[in-house]
Amino acid sequence: MPTVTVMIVAQHAVIGALLGSLVELAGHLAAFPEPGEKIWDAVRRASPTLTLLDSDHPNSTDIRVFQEARTVRSPLLLFSSSMSRNETETVAASRHLPSFNLPIKYREFVDLVDHSLATRRDGTPGTSGEHSIGAAV
């Protein structure tokens, strides 16, 4: 089975580290942008299987992020630790992205990642989907 690499783009290092732990517990590799690296450059460099994108990150809405993700066929999952679930879903829907809020239960996180990976394998474009999960721990 090919290695699954999940790029984690988080506004705050602690959030990135926590998501990285969840990714690794699920049996995947966690990747992160290098310090000072633009999100779109990180996606191009790592060519991740999946990208988790923090809606609070200042470059999360840059069109180049979406273009690079589509080029490398990396589905985008939008997440937030600061917005309400409804706010996150509204932002995600406007971008046609699945989303989740932190905190999230481990099983729900794994199910969302698996769903996104299955969507990618089925040939659905990497930046589409209507799946939203979010729950308190």
C-alpha positions as CSV (number, residue, x, y, z in Angstrom):
1,M,0.0,0.0,0.0
2,P,1.4,3.4,-0.9
3,T,2.4,5.8,1.8
4,V,-0.1,8.5,2.7
5,T,1.3,11.9,3.4
6,V,-0.9,14.5,5.1
7,M,0.3,18.1,4.8
8,I,-0.8,20.1,7.9
9,V,-1.0,23.8,7.4
10,A,-1.8,25.3,10.8
11,Q,-1.7,28.9,12.0
12,H,-0.4,27.8,15.4
13,A,2.4,25.3,15.9
14,V,0.7,23.5,18.8
15,I,-2.4,22.9,16.6
16,G,-0.2,21.5,13.9
17,A,1.6,19.3,16.4
18,L,-1.7,17.9,17.7
19,L,-3.0,17.2,14.2
20,G,0.3,15.6,13.3
21,S,-0.1,13.3,16.2
22,L,-3.6,12.3,15.1
23,V,-2.3,11.7,11.5
24,E,0.5,9.5,12.8
25,L,-1.8,7.6,15.1
26,A,-3.9,6.9,12.0
27,G,-0.8,5.3,10.4
28,H,0.0,8.1,8.0
29,L,3.0,10.5,7.6
30,A,2.6,14.1,8.7
31,A,4.3,16.8,6.7
32,F,4.5,20.5,7.4
33,P,5.5,23.7,5.5
34,E,9.1,24.7,6.2
35,P,9.5,27.9,8.3
36,G,8.8,30.9,6.0
37,E,7.6,28.6,3.1
38,K,4.4,29.6,1.3
39,I,1.6,27.1,1.5
40,W,1.5,26.6,-2.3
41,D,5.2,26.0,-2.4
42,A,4.9,23.4,0.4
43,V,2.1,21.6,-1.4
44,R,4.2,21.5,-4.6
45,R,7.3,20.3,-2.7
46,A,5.7,17.6,-0.6
47,S,3.0,16.6,-3.1
48,P,0.8,15.3,-0.2
49,T,-1.9,12.8,-0.5
50,L,-4.1,15.1,1.6
51,T,-3.8,18.7,2.9
52,L,-5.3,20.0,6.1
53,L,-5.7,23.7,5.8
54,D,-6.3,26.0,8.8
55,S,-9.0,28.6,7.9
56,D,-7.1,31.0,10.3
57,H,-3.9,30.9,8.3
58,P,-3.4,34.2,6.5
59,N,-2.7,32.5,3.1
60,S,-5.5,29.9,3.3
61,T,-7.6,31.7,0.7
62,D,-4.9,32.3,-1.8
63,I,-5.9,30.9,-5.2
64,R,-2.3,29.4,-5.6
65,V,-3.1,27.0,-2.7
66,F,-6.1,25.6,-4.5
67,Q,-4.2,25.5,-7.9
68,E,-1.3,23.6,-6.4
69,A,-3.5,21.2,-4.5
70,R,-5.4,20.4,-7.7
71,T,-2.2,20.0,-9.7
72,V,-0.8,17.4,-7.2
73,R,-4.3,15.9,-6.7
74,S,-4.3,16.7,-2.9
75,P,-7.8,17.1,-1.5
76,L,-8.1,20.0,0.9
77,L,-9.8,19.7,4.3
78,L,-10.5,23.0,5.9
79,F,-10.4,23.2,9.7
80,S,-10.7,25.7,12.5
81,S,-10.0,25.9,16.2
82,S,-11.3,29.4,16.6
83,M,-14.5,29.6,14.6
84,S,-17.8,28.1,15.5
85,R,-18.9,25.0,13.7
86,N,-21.5,26.9,11.7
87,E,-18.9,29.6,10.7
88,T,-16.4,26.9,9.5
89,E,-19.1,25.1,7.5
90,T,-20.1,28.4,5.9
91,V,-16.5,29.2,4.9
92,A,-15.9,25.6,3.7
93,A,-19.2,25.5,1.7
94,S,-18.2,28.7,-0.1
95,R,-15.0,27.0,-1.2
96,H,-16.6,23.6,-1.9
97,L,-14.4,22.0,0.8
98,P,-15.1,19.4,3.5
99,S,-14.4,20.7,7.0
100,F,-14.0,20.0,10.6
101,N,-13.6,21.9,13.9
102,L,-11.3,21.3,16.8
103,P,-11.7,19.7,19.1
104,I,-12.6,16.5,17.2
105,K,-12.9,13.0,18.3
106,Y,-10.2,10.7,17.0
107,R,-12.6,8.3,15.3
108,E,-14.4,11.1,13.5
109,F,-11.0,12.5,12.4
110,V,-9.9,9.2,11.0
111,D,-13.3,8.7,9.2
112,L,-13.0,12.1,7.6
113,V,-9.4,11.5,6.5
114,D,-10.4,8.1,5.1
115,H,-13.4,9.6,3.3
116,S,-11.2,12.3,1.7
117,L,-8.6,9.7,0.6
118,A,-11.3,7.5,-0.9
119,T,-12.6,10.5,-2.8
120,R,-9.1,11.1,-4.2
121,R,-8.7,7.5,-5.2
122,D,-12.1,7.5,-6.9
123,G,-10.8,10.3,-9.2
124,T,-13.0,13.0,-7.8
125,P,-11.2,16.4,-8.1
126,G,-9.2,17.0,-5.0
127,T,-10.8,20.3,-3.9
128,S,-14.4,19.2,-3.9
129,G,-16.7,17.5,-1.4
130,E,-19.6,18.2,0.9
131,H,-18.6,16.4,4.1
132,S,-18.3,18.2,7.5
133,I,-17.5,16.7,10.8
134,G,-16.9,18.4,14.1
135,A,-17.5,17.4,17.7
136,A,-16.4,18.1,21.1
137,V,-14.1,15.6,22.8
